Amino acid sequence: MTRYQRTDTWVGSQVDDSFVLLHIDAGNYVALNATATAIWDRLAAPQTVAEVVDALVVEFAVERSACEASVANCLEQMVQMRLVAPA
């Protein structure tokens, strides 16, 4: 099973209602919503999609199927943006 983790080229900070990440080398930035921030927080250490979903279902009291879809979509975008990568 694939584990994902943060890449080491981004640094971030909470700014108002968003978590903002800055690419160290390129200077690009991304603002994460609450769901993406929760996923980002869990990927400080390698995690499978199921492990992320397990944590978020408890934290946000959401249905598992809806959470799985949101996590899969968000992770796909994060991988494309090189925020996270398979560990």
Backbone hydrogen bonds in HBPLUS format (Angstrom, degrees):
<---DONOR---> <-ACCEPTOR-->    atom                        ^
c    i                          cat <-CA-CA->   ^        H-A-AA   ^      H-
h    n   atom  resd res      DA  || num        DHA   H-A  angle D-A-AA Bond
n    s   type  num  typ     dist DA aas  dist angle  dist       angle   num
A0087-ALA N   A0003-ARG O   2.65 MM  84  5.42 165.9  1.67 142.3 145.2     1
A0004-TYR N   A0047-GLN O   2.71 MM  43  5.39 162.2  1.74 148.0 146.9     2
A0047-GLN N   A0004-TYR O   2.93 MM  43  5.39 154.0  2.00 144.2 150.6     3
A0005-GLN N   A0085-ALA O   3.00 MM  80  5.75 151.8  2.08 152.1 159.4     4
A0085-ALA N   A0005-GLN O   2.93 MM  80  5.75 154.4  1.99 159.3 165.9     5
A0006-ARG N   A0043-LEU O   3.06 MM  37  5.67 155.7  2.12 153.3 147.0     6
A0007-THR N   A0083-LEU O   2.86 MM  76  5.66 159.3  1.90 145.6 140.3     7
A0024-ILE N   A0009-THR O   2.77 MM  15  5.50 161.8  1.80 152.0 158.3     8
A0011-VAL N   A0022-LEU O   3.00 MM  11  5.40 155.3  2.06 143.6 150.1     9
A0022-LEU N   A0011-VAL O   2.71 MM  11  5.40 159.4  1.75 161.8 169.0    10
A0013-SER N   A0020-VAL O   2.94 MM   7  5.52 146.8  2.05 145.8 155.9    11
A0020-VAL N   A0013-SER O   2.88 MM   7  5.52 162.1  1.91 161.1 155.2    12
A0015-VAL N   A0018-SER O   2.77 MM   3  5.42 173.0  1.77 166.0 168.5    13
A0018-SER N   A0015-VAL O   3.01 MM   3  5.42 164.5  2.03 137.7 137.4    14
A0019-PHE N   A0032-LEU O   3.31 MM  13  5.13 164.5  2.34 137.8 142.0    15
A0032-LEU N   A0019-PHE O   2.72 MM  13  5.13 174.5  1.72 153.8 155.3    16
A0021-LEU N   A0030-VAL O   2.71 MM   9  5.17 166.2  1.73 160.0 164.1    17
A0030-VAL N   A0021-LEU O   2.86 MM   9  5.17 149.6  1.96 143.5 151.9    18
A0023-HIS N   A0028-ASN O   2.71 MM   5  5.19 167.3  1.73 157.4 161.7    19
A0027-GLY N   A0023-HIS O   2.94 MM   4  5.08 146.8  2.05 133.7 141.1    20
A0037-THR N   A0033-ASN O   2.87 MM   4  6.01 154.3  1.94 153.8 162.0    21
A0038-ALA N   A0034-ALA O   2.99 MM   4  6.16 155.0  2.05 144.4 150.5    22
A0039-ILE N   A0035-THR O   3.05 MM   4  6.37 154.8  2.12 149.7 156.6    23
A0040-TRP N   A0036-ALA O   2.82 MM   4  6.01 166.1  1.84 150.3 154.6    24
A0041-ASP N   A0037-THR O   2.85 MM   4  6.05 159.5  1.90 150.7 155.8    25
A0042-ARG N   A0038-ALA O   3.27 MM   4  6.49 150.3  2.37 138.8 145.4    26
A0042-ARG N   A0039-ILE O   3.06 MM   3  5.25 119.9  2.43 100.5 115.0    27
A0043-LEU N   A0039-ILE O   3.17 MM   4  6.45 129.1  2.44 144.3 158.2    28
A0043-LEU N   A0040-TRP O   3.07 MM   3  5.21 139.7  2.24 100.9 112.7    29
A0052-VAL N   A0048-THR O   3.09 MM   4  6.41 159.2  2.14 152.0 157.0    30
A0053-VAL N   A0049-VAL O   2.87 MM   4  6.12 167.1  1.89 157.7 161.5    31
A0054-ASP N   A0050-ALA O   2.84 MM   4  5.99 162.5  1.87 148.4 153.3    32
A0055-ALA N   A0051-GLU O   3.21 MM   4  6.41 159.3  2.26 143.9 148.0    33
A0056-LEU N   A0052-VAL O   2.99 MM   4  6.25 162.9  2.02 154.7 159.8    34
A0057-VAL N   A0053-VAL O   2.88 MM   4  5.95 159.1  1.92 161.3 165.0    35
A0059-GLU N   A0055-ALA O   2.98 MM   4  6.21 168.2  2.00 151.1 154.9    36
A0060-PHE N   A0056-LEU O   2.87 MM   4  5.75 170.6  1.88 150.4 153.0    37
A0061-ALA N   A0057-VAL O   2.96 MM   4  5.24 121.7  2.31 125.9 136.2    38
A0067-CYS N   A0063-GLU O   3.01 MM   4  6.22 159.7  2.05 154.2 160.7    39
A0068-GLU N   A0064-ARG O   2.79 MM   4  6.00 161.3  1.82 157.5 162.3    40
A0069-ALA N   A0065-SER O   3.15 MM   4  6.34 160.7  2.19 143.9 148.3    41
A0070-SER N   A0066-ALA O   3.04 MM   4  6.27 162.1  2.07 148.0 153.0    42
A0071-VAL N   A0067-CYS O   2.86 MM   4  6.01 165.9  1.88 158.0 161.7    43
A0072-ALA N   A0068-GLU O   2.95 MM   4  6.03 165.2  1.97 148.9 153.4    44
A0073-ASN N   A0069-ALA O   3.03 MM   4  6.14 164.1  2.06 148.5 152.9    45
A0074-CYS N   A0070-SER O   2.92 MM   4  6.03 165.9  1.94 149.2 153.7    46
A0075-LEU N   A0071-VAL O   2.82 MM   4  5.90 166.5  1.84 154.1 158.3    47
A0076-GLU N   A0072-ALA O   3.03 MM   4  6.13 154.2  2.10 142.8 149.8    48
A0077-GLN N   A0073-ASN O   3.14 MM   4  6.44 158.8  2.18 148.2 153.3    49
A0078-MET N   A0074-CYS O   2.84 MM   4  6.11 157.7  1.89 151.9 159.1    50
A0079-VAL N   A0075-LEU O   2.85 MM   4  6.01 154.2  1.91 150.8 156.6    51
A0080-GLN N   A0076-GLU O   3.05 MM   4  6.29 161.9  2.09 146.0 150.9    52
A0081-MET N   A0077-GLN O   2.97 MM   4  6.20 146.1  2.09 145.2 154.5    53
A0083-LEU N   A0078-MET O   2.83 MM   5  5.08 156.1  1.89 158.6 157.9    54
A0082-ARG N   A0079-VAL O   2.98 MM   3  4.84 152.6  2.06 101.0 109.6    55
